[in-house]
Amino acid sequence: FSCSSLPHFPMTSIKFTVKWGKETIDLELPATATVGDLRGALQQRTNVPPAMQKLMFKGQMKDDTKTLAACGLKEGSKMMMMGSSVQDVVTVNTAADQANVYVPQHKQRAAVWAEPIWRGHTYAAIFADAFVEGSSLASGHMAESMRVLHTLLTRISAIQFSQKMVQLEATPATSSVPPPTLTHSLPGSWNIHQEQKAKGGGVATPSGPDGTQDERTQHRLLSTFEEQHYQILANGQRLLKACLDITHVAAQAQAPEDIKSVIQEWVQRVRNLSEGAIMLAPGGWWGMAQAGVVLHIIQRTGADQYAFVTCNSGNGIEYHPSSAADSPTTPPKIKYKTCLRIEDIPGGRMQDISFWTVMFSLWMKPNDPQKLSEYNRVEVLYDVLLPWLAEAPASDPTRLRLLTQAFADTRDDPYAEWRTPCRSGSSSTRSLLEGLRYMYRHLGL
């Protein structure tokens, strides 16, 4: 008698759990159910529309026609979902309707902040970094800074959209000149334009030398921007939003299975990165003895090659090259290469799940003092993780490469500059700014 002689009965249903915020949802679906069926079941349980659901399970939940079994979902599997329910969306819209006031998207985001933006850590880091050391403003979280800067980029794009609407309305119907192309259809931009038009007939723009209106110079700092520059801003905005999303998800993960799902989803993003493209990664450390925030930039430079940039303006800056006279035209002053690039990284190392588990665990749980570890330190990043990435170049895996040599190989990186580090504990904003500066220079701005 052999167990192999027993008839095999295929599994008729799959029982699994979905983590949504603080809720845990138990589901049971047929084994032949598709991702679309799962979205429908989740809508019935959570009232989150399928279009607003973001399912996280090994990066396999993107095709609604794919079966759950083909996605790797098994009995007892656990996954995560992000998304706002209809009630949450209606609550925001109803409050705006009752006040009879249009609420722009950036103001909706700002409504969740406990204080006005000018009293927050991000504002202090940008305008008062040299004066807030030792105060409550000399701190902050990267997610907060990302929200603020993403809102600013959204408003800049909205300005450009409004300028295009002015050009469209100024183009006569019989004109042989083709109207401008709208490339930034951002939610809320049309409402802003319509509101300004109702008050005074459109967006105020200064006159040019011939008395005509120059729609490019609504803001003097944007007067030199052309269409391609706004497109670059929009591309960077999307990269920042993706980084903000993973930061929120990772910060909410507490149970080991939730953390595992976050890391698996992230590694899948790294694997799916197309050649030549870049992505932003949150980083830093939050331990019992010290804390710091950095931003990482990942670029896929080949089929099995990556580049990794660490952007830091605060704690740990001593690991970066310094100079007292970076240019003959500038006065003596200690500056640092705030952005350090490692090239020729094998795909196997950049996609290693153990590497990213350690990298994320350094900063994922800063809110609970009982869970802080003395091993979450700057040394783990600069003395362990980065040297491991650099030590075996993809072009010659047998050669041992030190981290200092990897940095020396990219000392002429055209996008990295000598910069003044932050003066207080505001690296949550300053490191992010350094990373965005590097990213936009790389994108061509």
Residue pairs with C-beta under 8 A, 6 or more apart in sequence:
10 31
11 31
11 75
12 30
12 31
13 28
13 29
13 30
13 31
14 28
14 29
14 30
14 31
14 33
14 68
14 69
14 73
14 74
14 75
14 77
15 26
15 27
15 28
15 75
15 76
16 26
16 27
16 28
16 73
16 74
16 75
16 76
16 77
16 78
16 79
17 24
17 25
17 26
17 27
17 77
17 78
17 79
18 24
18 25
18 27
18 42
18 78
18 79
18 80
18 81
19 25
19 78
19 79
19 80
19 81
19 255
19 258
19 261
20 42
20 46
20 48
20 80
20 81
20 82
20 83
21 252
23 46
25 42
25 45
25 46
27 38
27 41
27 42
27 45
29 37
29 38
29 41
29 68
30 37
31 67
31 68
31 69
32 67
32 69
33 67
33 68
34 64
34 65
34 66
34 67
34 68
35 55
35 61
35 62
35 63
35 64
35 65
35 66
35 67
35 68
35 71
36 50
36 64
36 65
37 68
38 55
38 61
38 68
39 50
39 53
39 55
39 64
40 50
42 48
42 50
42 53
42 81
43 49
43 50
43 53
46 81
46 83
46 85
47 85
47 86
47 87
48 81
48 83
48 84
48 85
48 86
49 83
49 86
50 64
52 83
52 84
53 81
53 82
53 83
54 81
54 82
54 83
54 245
55 61
55 79
55 80
55 81
56 79
56 80
56 81
56 82
56 249
56 261
56 262
56 265
57 71
57 72
57 73
57 77
57 79
57 80
57 261
57 264
57 265
58 71
58 72
58 264
58 265
58 268
59 264
59 265
59 268
59 269
59 271
59 272
60 66
60 70
60 71
60 72
60 268
61 71
61 79
73 79
78 257
78 258
78 261
79 261
80 249
80 253
80 258
80 261
80 262
80 265
82 245
82 249
92 103
92 108
92 111
95 103
96 102
96 103
102 191
102 195
103 111
104 158
104 188
104 191
104 192
105 154
105 186
105 187
105 188
106 151
106 154
106 155
106 188
109 147
109 151
110 117
110 151
113 120
113 144
113 147
117 123
117 148
120 140
120 144
120 148
121 137
121 139
121 140
121 141
121 144
121 145
121 426
121 428
121 429
122 140
122 144
122 145
122 148
122 149
122 428
122 429
123 148
124 132
124 137
124 138
124 426
125 132
125 137
125 140
125 145
125 422
125 424
125 426
125 428
125 429
125 430
126 429
126 433
128 137
129 422
129 423
129 424
129 426
129 430
130 423
130 424
131 424
132 138
132 424
132 426
133 423
133 424
133 425
134 424
135 424
137 424
137 426
138 424
138 425
138 426
139 425
139 426
139 428
140 426
140 428
140 429
141 293
141 366
141 428
142 247
142 282
142 284
142 293
142 295
142 428
142 431
142 432
143 244
143 247
143 248
143 251
144 428
145 428
145 429
145 432
146 240
146 243
146 244
146 247
146 432
147 244
149 240
149 432
149 433
149 436
150 237
150 240
150 241
150 244
153 233
153 236
153 237
153 240
154 186
154 237
156 222
156 230
156 233
157 184
157 186
157 189
157 230
157 233
157 234
157 237
158 186
158 188
158 189
158 192
159 218
159 219
159 222
160 184
160 222
160 225
160 230
161 182
161 184
161 185
161 186
161 189
161 190
161 193
162 189
162 192
162 193
162 196
162 203
162 218
163 203
163 205
163 215
163 216
163 218
164 180
164 181
164 182
164 184
164 215
165 189
165 190
165 193
165 202
165 203
166 193
166 202
166 203
166 205
166 213
166 215
167 179
167 180
167 215
168 179
168 180
168 182
169 202
170 213
171 177
171 179
171 180
181 227
183 227
183 230
183 231
183 234
184 230
184 234
193 202
193 203
196 202
196 203
196 204
197 203
203 215
203 218
204 218
205 213
205 214
205 215
205 217
205 218
206 213
206 214
206 217
206 218
207 213
207 214
208 214
216 222
216 223
216 225
216 226
217 223
228 444
229 445
232 440
232 443
232 444
232 445
233 440
233 445
235 443
236 436
236 439
236 440
236 443
236 445
239 278
239 279
239 280
239 439
240 280
240 436
242 279
242 280
243 279
243 280
243 281
243 282
243 295
246 262
246 265
246 266
246 269
246 281
246 282
247 282
249 262
249 265
250 259
250 262
250 282
250 360
250 364
251 364
251 365
251 366
251 367
252 258
253 259
253 261
253 262
253 364
254 365
259 357
259 360
259 361
259 364
262 360
263 353
263 356
263 357
263 360
264 353
266 281
266 356
266 360
267 351
267 352
267 353
267 356
269 279
270 279
270 298
270 350
270 351
270 356
271 351
273 279
273 298
273 300
274 300
275 300
275 301
275 302
275 303
276 299
276 300
276 301
277 299
277 300
278 297
278 298
278 299
278 300
278 439
278 442
279 297
279 298
280 295
280 296
280 297
280 298
280 435
280 439
281 295
281 296
281 297
281 298
281 359
282 295
282 296
282 363
283 293
283 294
283 295
283 296
283 310
283 359
283 362
283 363
283 381
284 291
284 292
284 293
284 294
284 362
284 363
284 427
284 431
285 291
285 292
285 362
285 363
285 376
285 377
285 378
285 380
285 381
286 362
286 363
286 365
286 366
286 372
286 376
287 362
287 372
287 373
287 374
287 375
287 376
287 377
288 372
288 373
288 374
288 376
289 374
289 377
290 315
290 377
290 378
291 315
291 366
291 425
292 312
292 314
292 315
292 316
292 378
292 427
293 314
293 363
293 427
293 428
293 431
293 432
294 310
294 311
294 312
294 316
294 381
294 427
294 431
295 311
295 431
295 432
295 434
295 435
295 436
296 308
296 309
296 310
296 311
296 435
297 308
297 309
297 311
297 339
297 435
297 438
297 439
297 442
298 306
298 307
298 308
298 309
298 350
299 306
299 307
299 308
299 309
299 442
300 306
301 307
301 343
301 344
302 394
303 347
304 346
304 347
304 348
304 394
305 344
305 345
305 346
305 347
305 394
305 395
306 345
306 346
306 347
306 350
307 341
307 342
307 343
307 344
307 345
308 341
308 342
308 345
308 350
308 386
308 389
309 339
309 340
309 341
309 342
309 435
309 438
310 339
310 340
310 342
310 381
310 386
311 338
311 339
311 431
311 432
311 434
311 435
311 438
312 319
312 320
312 338
312 427
312 431
312 434
313 336
313 338
313 419
313 421
313 422
313 427
313 430
313 431
313 433
313 434
314 421
314 422
314 425
314 426
314 427
314 430
314 431
315 378
315 425
315 427
316 378
316 381
316 382
317 336
317 338
317 421
319 378
319 382
320 336
320 337
320 338
320 340
321 336
321 337
321 340
321 407
321 411
322 334
322 335
322 336
322 337
323 334
323 335
323 336
323 418
324 332
324 333
324 334
324 335
325 332
325 333
326 335
326 418
327 418
333 420
335 418
335 419
335 420
336 418
336 419
336 420
336 421
337 411
337 416
337 417
337 418
337 419
338 416
338 417
338 419
338 421
338 431
338 434
339 413
339 415
339 416
339 417
339 434
339 435
339 438
340 407
340 410
340 416
341 407
341 410
341 413
341 416
342 386
342 389
342 390
342 403
342 406
342 407
342 410
343 406
343 409
343 410
344 393
344 394
344 395
344 409
345 389
345 390
345 393
345 394
346 392
346 393
346 394
346 397
347 394
349 355
349 388
349 389
349 392
350 389
355 385
355 388
355 389
358 380
358 384
358 385
359 381
359 385
361 376
362 376
362 380
362 381
363 376
365 371
365 372
366 372
382 403
386 403
387 402
387 403
390 401
390 402
390 403
390 405
390 406
391 400
391 401
391 402
391 403
392 399
392 400
392 401
393 399
393 401
410 416
414 441
415 438
415 441
415 442
416 438
417 437
419 434
421 430
422 430
422 431
